[in-house]
Amino acid sequence: MAGPVIAVTDSVFPSLDPAKAALAKLNPTFRMSKSVNADDILSVAKDADAILVTYAKLTREILTQLTQCKAIGRFGLGVDNIDLPAAKEKGIAVNYVPDYCIREVSDHTMALLLALIRKIPLSNKLVQSGRWEMPAVVPIRRIEGTVLGLVGFGNIPRLVAGKAQAFGIKVIAYDPFAKPEVFKTAGVESVDFDTLLKSSDYVSVHAPLLPATRGLMNAGVFGRMKKGAYIVNTARGPLIDEAAMITALDSGQLGGAGLDVVAAEPLAKDSPLLGRDNVIISPHTAFYSIEALNELQTKCATDVARVLSGEKAIYPISA
């Protein structure tokens, strides 16, 4: 007997075998969209029972045309590419995977920060070009005793906190939604946003991308930071006003930036962020490990299978 139809809007994975294994008991048929264009998505998803999505936009226009869809599984921990109110109106359950790559992203955050502080990329570039010159990379500050400010204190920054503390860094955080006991357990001081900006030698951004947080790190914010402070972003590119960040880097108000995400991806080849010794950019890879991707696919598809079987998702999200 034929099972449900699962539409896949887009995929960045080498294969979808872990997801298919998690759904196998339902004997599903999979349809892969040719592109993330709305028409191509609708051609496979209009009468599908569920959708698996990575980066494609599931807009109200698309969702209102679905006739059979009961579940949307997002391969990731952000859902800003899905119109959640429209999904709720249609009675479509949306699930995501908020904990699949928290180890990887927290590791990557610390890697970017340490590489900035110790000027590893610049040192490597000099040596590779034949220059064995310690004076070319001075000054470098001692890490122990410095202050890291975390904007947001969810799962990932909580892990960052412990890793930073192991280096002797004092960690403070701003998150008006986190409970006091969470800060206490982590040994992290809860502060207001202005205090964080004024006190931090490094600021790491971990807020969700919402209308209220888009451009959160703007010219005014950079102006209130310590002169020469570093900024790290492994969350979402649009959280930072990129033009303002570039201006702050040019003026020396910002001492450097470690970025795994940018406002528009892929980064433009003529971006003024390129060619700077104090800017490190990785191509949105903080989430990645072999283990993380297997976990991501398995958890996401398992929740879709649960919903299609009349059960509750383990990782639901509501509008």
C-alpha positions as CSV (number, residue, x, y, z in Angstrom):
1,M,0.0,0.0,0.0
2,A,1.4,3.4,-1.0
3,G,2.4,5.6,1.8
4,P,2.5,9.4,2.2
5,V,4.1,11.7,-0.4
6,I,7.0,13.7,1.0
7,A,8.1,16.8,-0.9
8,V,11.7,17.9,-0.6
9,T,12.1,21.6,-1.5
10,D,15.9,21.7,-1.4
11,S,18.9,19.8,0.1
12,V,22.5,20.6,0.9
13,F,23.3,17.1,2.1
14,P,25.4,14.5,0.3
15,S,22.4,12.2,0.5
16,L,19.0,12.1,2.3
17,D,19.5,8.5,3.5
18,P,19.2,9.3,7.2
19,A,15.9,11.1,6.6
20,K,14.6,8.4,4.4
21,A,15.5,5.7,7.0
22,A,13.6,7.6,9.6
23,L,10.5,7.7,7.4
24,A,10.9,4.2,5.9
25,K,8.2,2.6,8.1
26,L,5.6,4.8,6.4
27,N,6.6,3.5,2.9
28,P,6.7,7.1,1.6
29,T,7.2,8.4,-1.9
30,F,9.7,11.3,-2.2
31,R,9.5,14.1,-4.7
32,M,12.5,16.5,-5.1
33,S,11.9,20.0,-6.3
34,K,14.0,21.1,-9.3
35,S,14.7,24.4,-7.6
36,V,13.6,26.7,-4.8
37,N,11.4,28.6,-7.2
38,A,7.8,28.8,-5.9
39,D,6.4,27.1,-9.0
40,D,8.9,24.2,-8.8
41,I,8.1,23.7,-5.1
42,L,4.4,23.7,-5.7
43,S,4.8,21.2,-8.5
44,V,6.0,18.6,-6.0
45,A,4.4,19.9,-2.8
46,K,0.9,21.0,-3.7
47,D,-0.7,17.6,-2.9
48,A,2.1,16.2,-0.7
49,D,1.4,15.0,2.8
50,A,4.6,16.6,4.2
51,I,7.4,18.8,3.3
52,L,11.1,18.7,4.2
53,V,12.8,22.1,3.8
54,T,16.3,23.4,4.3
55,Y,16.7,27.0,3.0
56,A,13.9,27.4,0.5
57,K,11.2,30.0,1.4
58,L,7.9,28.6,2.3
59,T,5.8,31.7,1.9
60,R,2.1,32.3,2.5
61,E,1.6,32.2,-1.2
62,I,3.0,28.7,-1.3
63,L,1.4,27.4,1.9
64,T,-2.1,28.5,1.1
65,Q,-2.0,26.4,-2.1
66,L,-1.2,23.2,-0.3
67,T,-4.1,20.7,-0.2
68,Q,-2.8,17.7,1.8
69,C,0.1,18.9,3.9
70,K,0.1,18.0,7.5
71,A,3.7,18.5,8.5
72,I,6.7,20.6,7.6
73,G,10.1,19.5,8.8
74,R,12.9,22.1,8.8
75,F,16.4,20.8,8.4
76,G,17.8,23.3,10.9
77,L,17.3,25.3,14.0
78,G,15.9,28.5,12.5
79,V,12.5,28.8,10.9
80,D,12.6,32.4,9.5
81,N,12.2,30.9,6.0
82,I,8.7,29.5,6.9
83,D,5.6,31.7,7.2
84,L,4.5,30.3,10.6
85,P,1.2,32.1,10.9
86,A,0.2,30.8,7.4
87,A,1.2,27.3,8.4
88,K,-0.9,27.6,11.6
89,E,-3.9,28.8,9.7
90,K,-3.6,25.7,7.4
91,G,-3.3,23.4,10.4
92,I,0.2,22.3,9.3
93,A,2.5,21.2,12.1
94,V,6.0,22.7,11.8
95,N,9.0,21.0,13.5
96,Y,12.7,21.9,13.6
97,V,15.8,20.6,15.3
98,P,17.0,23.2,17.9
99,D,19.8,21.1,19.4
100,Y,21.5,19.2,16.6
101,C,24.6,21.3,16.1
102,I,25.0,23.1,19.4
103,R,28.4,21.5,20.0
104,E,29.7,22.4,16.5
105,V,28.5,26.0,16.5
106,S,29.8,26.6,20.0
107,D,33.2,25.1,19.0
108,H,33.2,27.3,15.8
109,T,32.4,30.4,17.8
110,M,35.4,29.8,20.0
111,A,37.6,28.9,17.1
112,L,36.8,32.2,15.3
113,L,37.3,34.1,18.6
114,L,40.6,32.5,19.4
115,A,41.9,32.9,15.8
116,L,41.0,36.6,16.0
117,I,42.6,37.2,19.4
118,R,45.8,35.3,18.5
119,K,45.8,36.6,14.9
120,I,46.3,33.1,13.5
121,P,45.2,33.7,9.9
122,L,47.4,36.8,9.6
123,S,50.4,34.9,11.1
124,N,49.9,32.0,8.7
125,K,49.6,34.4,5.7
126,L,52.9,36.0,6.7
127,V,54.8,32.8,7.1
128,Q,53.3,31.3,3.9
129,S,54.6,34.4,2.1
130,G,58.1,33.9,3.5
131,R,57.9,36.4,6.4
132,W,58.9,35.1,9.8
133,E,58.2,38.3,11.7
134,M,56.7,38.4,15.2
135,P,56.5,42.3,15.2
136,A,54.1,42.2,12.2
137,V,51.3,40.7,14.4
138,V,51.7,42.7,17.5
139,P,49.9,43.7,19.7
140,I,48.2,40.6,21.0
141,R,46.5,40.6,24.4
142,R,46.4,37.9,27.0
143,I,43.1,36.0,26.8
144,E,42.8,35.3,30.6
145,G,41.0,38.1,32.3
146,T,39.2,39.5,29.3
147,V,35.4,39.7,29.0
148,L,33.1,38.0,26.5
149,G,29.6,39.3,26.1
150,L,27.0,36.9,24.7
151,V,23.9,38.4,23.0
152,G,21.4,35.7,23.7
153,F,21.7,32.9,26.1
154,G,20.1,29.8,24.5
155,N,21.6,26.4,24.1
156,I,24.6,27.4,21.9
157,P,25.9,30.4,23.9
158,R,25.5,28.4,27.1
159,L,28.1,26.0,25.7
160,V,30.2,28.8,24.5
161,A,30.2,30.2,28.0
162,G,31.8,27.1,29.5
163,K,34.4,26.8,26.8
164,A,35.3,30.5,27.2
165,Q,35.5,30.2,30.9
166,A,38.0,27.3,30.5
167,F,40.4,30.0,29.0
168,G,39.9,32.2,32.0
169,I,37.5,34.6,30.2
170,K,34.8,36.3,32.2
171,V,31.5,35.7,30.5
172,I,28.5,38.0,30.7
173,A,25.2,37.7,28.8
174,Y,22.2,39.6,27.7
175,D,18.9,37.7,27.3
176,P,15.7,39.1,28.7
177,F,13.9,35.8,28.1
178,A,16.4,33.5,30.0
179,K,15.6,32.6,33.5
180,P,17.9,33.8,36.4
181,E,18.7,30.2,37.4
182,V,20.1,29.5,33.9
183,F,22.7,32.3,34.3
184,K,23.4,31.1,37.9
185,T,24.0,27.5,36.8
186,A,26.4,28.6,34.1
187,G,28.3,31.0,36.3
188,V,27.5,33.8,33.9
189,E,26.4,37.3,34.9
190,S,23.2,38.6,33.5
191,V,23.5,42.2,32.3
192,D,21.5,44.7,30.3
193,F,22.5,45.3,26.7
194,D,24.3,48.6,27.3
195,T,26.3,47.1,30.1
196,L,27.3,44.2,27.9
197,L,28.5,46.6,25.1
198,K,30.5,48.8,27.4
199,S,32.1,45.9,29.3
200,S,33.0,43.3,26.7
201,D,36.3,42.9,24.9
202,Y,34.5,40.5,22.6
203,V,30.8,40.3,21.6
204,S,29.3,37.1,20.2
205,V,25.9,37.3,18.7
206,H,23.4,34.4,19.3
207,A,20.0,36.0,18.9
208,P,17.2,34.5,16.7
209,L,16.5,36.4,13.5
210,L,13.2,38.2,14.1
211,P,11.8,41.6,12.8
212,A,12.9,43.1,16.1
213,T,16.5,41.7,15.9
214,R,17.2,42.4,12.2
215,G,20.1,44.9,12.2
216,L,20.4,44.6,16.0
217,M,24.1,45.2,15.8
218,N,24.0,48.6,14.1
219,A,26.1,51.8,14.0
220,G,24.8,53.0,17.4
221,V,25.6,49.7,19.0
222,F,29.1,49.6,17.6
223,G,29.6,53.1,18.9
224,R,28.8,52.0,22.4
225,M,31.2,49.1,22.3
226,K,34.7,49.2,23.7
227,K,37.1,50.7,21.1
228,G,38.9,47.8,19.4
229,A,36.5,45.1,20.6
230,Y,35.9,42.0,18.4
231,I,32.5,40.8,17.2
232,V,31.7,37.2,16.3
233,N,28.5,36.0,14.5
234,T,27.7,32.3,14.0
235,A,23.9,32.9,14.2
236,R,22.3,34.8,11.3
237,G,23.9,37.4,9.0
238,P,21.1,40.0,9.0
239,L,21.5,40.4,12.8
240,I,24.4,42.7,11.9
241,D,24.1,45.9,9.9
242,E,26.9,45.0,7.6
243,A,27.5,48.5,6.3
244,A,27.8,49.8,9.8
245,M,30.2,47.0,10.7
246,I,32.4,47.9,7.8
247,T,32.5,51.5,8.8
248,A,33.3,50.5,12.4
249,L,36.1,48.3,11.1
250,D,37.5,51.1,8.9
251,S,37.5,53.5,11.8
252,G,39.1,51.1,14.3
253,Q,36.1,51.2,16.6
254,L,35.8,47.5,15.9
255,G,39.1,45.6,16.2
256,G,38.0,42.6,14.2
257,A,35.2,40.3,13.2
258,G,34.8,36.6,13.0
259,L,31.8,35.7,10.8
260,D,30.3,32.4,9.7
261,V,27.2,34.1,8.3
262,V,26.8,37.3,6.3
263,A,23.8,39.4,5.3
264,A,23.6,37.9,1.8
265,E,25.0,34.5,1.1
266,P,27.2,33.7,-0.7
267,L,29.4,36.7,0.0
268,A,29.8,39.0,-3.0
269,K,33.2,38.7,-4.6
270,D,33.7,42.4,-4.3
271,S,32.6,42.6,-0.7
272,P,34.5,45.2,1.4
273,L,34.8,42.5,4.1
274,L,37.3,40.7,2.0
275,G,41.0,41.3,2.1
276,R,41.1,42.4,5.7
277,D,43.7,40.9,8.1
278,N,41.3,41.4,11.0
279,V,38.3,39.7,9.5
280,I,37.9,35.9,9.4
281,I,35.0,34.5,7.3
282,S,33.9,30.9,7.0
283,P,31.2,29.9,4.5
284,H,28.3,29.1,6.9
285,T,30.0,25.9,8.1
286,A,29.7,26.3,11.9
287,F,26.8,23.8,12.0
288,Y,28.7,21.1,10.1
289,S,30.1,17.8,11.2
290,I,29.3,14.4,9.8
291,E,27.6,13.5,13.1
292,A,25.6,16.7,13.2
293,L,24.1,16.2,9.8
294,N,23.1,12.6,10.5
295,E,21.4,13.8,13.7
296,L,19.7,16.7,12.0
297,Q,18.1,14.6,9.2
298,T,17.1,11.8,11.6
299,K,15.5,14.1,14.2
300,C,13.7,16.2,11.6
301,A,12.3,13.3,9.6
302,T,11.4,11.3,12.7
303,D,9.2,14.2,13.9
304,V,7.5,14.4,10.5
305,A,6.9,10.6,10.7
306,R,5.4,11.1,14.1
307,V,3.0,13.8,12.9
308,L,1.9,11.7,9.9
309,S,1.3,8.8,12.3
310,G,-1.0,10.9,14.5
311,E,1.6,11.5,17.2
312,K,3.0,14.7,18.6
313,A,6.4,16.0,17.4
314,I,9.3,16.0,19.8
315,Y,10.5,19.4,18.5
316,P,7.4,21.3,17.5
317,I,7.3,25.0,16.8
318,S,4.3,27.3,16.9
319,A,3.6,30.7,15.3
